[in-house]
């Protein structure tokens, strides 16, 4: 039996749908999703199986023009994830098209994409008419040579299976990197902290969501299968 395994980096502007796609690919919530930009701060790995291939998806922070030290660290993490991956997927929002941010990402891909398989995933296709999708696809492919282009809706699942199958075929032959039933490389304590941060981000406004940090201080498994979780929120 020939097995494949490798890393797939999801890159794009903030709110392009990277975390939603990661969760859809994995089949479980491993990356938080909010309507606010810059929710993902660090590289999060989700593990999905497709036949005999194990895909390790790297959900990177959104790429944008950094202004603060944290911003610079997030952008550096995103490009680092792309540079280390076997396959890169650029996600572009169909209804926003080629923004200044997308232009900047395309320029960055020209530097790190040589010799690397890069696919284009146009997301949120349900928000625009078909003729606009065709025009956007042609425009993007004229600016960068993508190995393949996919029309998807990460939220609804449209086109996601085709993308996952294609990605599986592009990974190198390799033993699996994680146990078959593992869906993320984060410990439960960190996933719990991220879930709490998601809820706080949805409920807080202005600068507070971007300043806070959640730390799980205690995780106690109980006999009934539940867990007591003590967390500290820093603002």
N, C-alpha and C positions, 0 to 999 in steps of 0.2 A: 504494500500500500504506500503510495507516494503522498506525503503530506506537504502542505505549504503553510508558511507563517510569515508575517511581516507587519510593518507599521504603516498606517494610513493617516496622514495629517489632514485635518479639516481646517481650512483657512478662509478668511473673508472679513468683511467689515463687521463691526459690532451689530448684533441683532440680525445677522444674515440667516440664522437658523441652524448654526453648527451644533449647538447643544441639543436641539430638538432632533436633528438627524442622528446624532450619536445615540440618544436614547431609543430612537426608532430602530436603528441597526442592531443594538444590543437586546432590545426587547424588554428593557427595564430602565428605571430612572437612576442614572449614575452621574448625571451632570445637571445642575440647576438651570431653570429656564425662567426668565422674567421678560417683561416688555421694556425694561430699562437697559441701556447700553452698558458695556464693560462689566457685565455680571460675572463672567468667567475670568478669574484672575490668574490661574495657573494651568499648566497642562494636565488634563485629566484623561486617563486611558480607560476605554471601554473595550471589552473583548467580545467578539461575535464569531460564531461558527457558520461556515458556508461549505457544506460537503466535507471534504478532507482539508479544507483551508481554515486557518485561524487568523482572523483579521483583528489587529490591535489598533483601534481608532484613537487618535490623539486629538482631543477637543482643545484647541488653542484659544487664548484670548483674542478678541477681535482686533484687527489691525486698524490703527488710526494714528493721527498725528499726536505724539506724546507731548504733554505739557508739564507733568509732575514726575517726580522720581518713580512713583508707583507705576505711572503710565509707561515710562521708558522700560521698566522691568517687564511689564506685561507684553509690550510689543516685542521685546527681545526674546521672551519665552515663546511667542507665537512663531517668529522666524526660525528660532532654534528647533522647534518641533517640525517645521517644514523641511529644514535642511537635513534632519536626521531620518526622515521617513523614506520608505521604499516607494510609496505612491503619495501624491499630493492631490487633494480635491479642493479647487477654488469654488466657493459658493457665492453666487451673485443673486440678489433679489430681483425678480423679474420686473416688478412694478417700479423699481428705482433705476434700473438700468446701469449704465456706465457713469458712475459718480466720480468725483475727484479722488475719493478714497480707493475706488476700484482701479483707477488709472495708476495710482501709487503702488498698489499691490502688483499690478501687471509689470511695472518696472522692476520691482523686487524679484518677481519670478524669473525675469530675464537673467538675473544674476545667479540665482540658486537652482534654477530649473534645468540647467544643461545636464544631459545624461540621466535625467530623472523623469519618470512617468507622471504627467500632470493632466488631470481630468477637469472638466468644467461641469458644474452642477448648477443649473439655473433653477432657483427655488421659488416657491410661492407662485407657481404657474397658474393657479386658479384665479389670480388677481388681474390678469391681463389677457387680451384677445390673442388668438393664435398667430395672426399676422405680425403682431409686435414681437412675439417670441422668436419668430423666424428672423426678423430684422436684427434683433439683439444677438442672436446666435451667430449670425454672419459677421456682425461688427466685432464681437469679442474674438472670434477665430481669426479675424484679419489682423488683430493686434498681438496674438500669441498663438503658437501652434500647439493646441491641446490634442492629447492622444484620443480623447473621446468627449462627446458632449451629451449630457443627460438633462432631461426636463423632469423636475421632481416637485413634489409637495411633501416636505418632511413632516409637516403636521398631520396630513391626511394619509401619508404613506404611498402616494402615487409615484411610481417610477423607482422607488427605493430598492425593491427586490432586484431589478435589472442592474442598478448601480452596484449593489453588494456582490452579485454574481460576477460582474465584470472585474471588480476589484480583486476578488478571490483568484481569478485567473492570472492576474498581474503580479502576484506575490511570488517570491523565490521559494524553491523547494527547501524545506526546513522542518525539523521537528517542531511541534507546538511549543510555544513559549510559556503558556499557562495551562493549568488543569482545564479539562474540557468544560467543566461546569462553572468556571470562574467568569464573572462578567465585568469586573473592574479591578484595578491594581491598588485602589485606595482601601485602607482599613475602615471598618464600620464606624469607628470613632470620628474619622474625618468626614465620611459621608453624612453622618448625623449632623456634624457641624455645618456642612454645606447646606443641608436641608433647612436648618434653622436660619441660616443667612438668607436663603431664598425667601422665606416667609417675611423676614424683617425688611428685605429689599422691596418687596411688594407693598408693604404697609407704611414705610417711611419715605420721606420726600426730601427734596433739595440735596444738601451735601451728605446727610447722615448715612444713606445706603453705601456710599463710596468710602466712608471713613471707618466703618465698623468691621470688627473681626470677631469670629466665634471660635471658642476653644472648648473641646470636650474634656472636662477634667476627670470625670469618673464614668465608667461603663460597668454596670453590675447585672449579670445575667440572673434571671429568676427561674425558679423551678417550673413555673407555668409557661415558660417559653418567652415571656416578656422581658424587658430590660429597663432598669432604672438608669437614666442618663442625666448627669449633672454637667451643665455648661456655663461658661463665663462669656459674657458679651463685652467686648472692649469698643469704646467709641472715642 
